[in-house]
Amino acid sequence: MIIPVRCYTCGRPIGHLWEPFKERVEKGEDPEKVLDELGVTRYCCRRTLISHIDLIDQVIKFKPMR
């Protein structure tokens, strides 16, 4: 849903890297190269960024009615 602030496995802060990663990949850059340039070297952190699916816009439609 929302990108985790820290990596689930190692605890390294990665939340601040999501927006630059997402923008550059949408422009057509290679995800591997983008992660290298952002300094994400651990495979657990790379996995978290690459496999994230942004679902917040779809889930917010189902908020409880008051």
N, C-alpha and C positions, 0 to 999 in steps of 0.2 A: 504494500500500500504506500507507505511513506518510506523513503530511503532511510536506513538505519544511521544513526549518528556515529556509531562505532561498529567496527567489524565484529560479527558474532563470535568468531573464533579467537582472534588475537587481541581485540580491544582497541585497535588503532582507530583514531578518528578519521572517518571517510565521508561524512555527510556533506562537508563543504566541497567535495570533489564531484558530486553528482551533476550539478548544473553545467559546469564546463565540459564534463564528459558527454553528457546528453547532447548539448549543442554541437559539439564537434563531430560526434558520430552521425547526427542528423544531417550535417553538411556533407557527409560522404567520406570522412576520414576513417582510416582503419582503426578499430577499437584497440588493437594491440599497441599500435604506435601512440595513440592518445594516452593510454594507461602508462606507458613508459615515460612519456613526456611529463605527465602529472606526478610521477614519482611513486606510482603504485607498483611495488615489486613483489610483495607477498601474494602467493596464489589464492589465499583465502580472501584477501581484500579484493583482488581482481574478480574472483568468482561472485562476490557480493554485488559489485557494480555491474558486471556484465549480465548477470541473471535477473536483475531487478526489473519488475514490470510495474509501471506506474498506474495503479488502479484507483487512486483516490477520487478521480472525477466520476468514475462509474459507481463507486460505493456511496458517495455523498448524496446520490439521488434517493437512497433508501433511508435517510435519516428519519427518526421517529417523529410522528406528528404530535403536536401539542393540543 
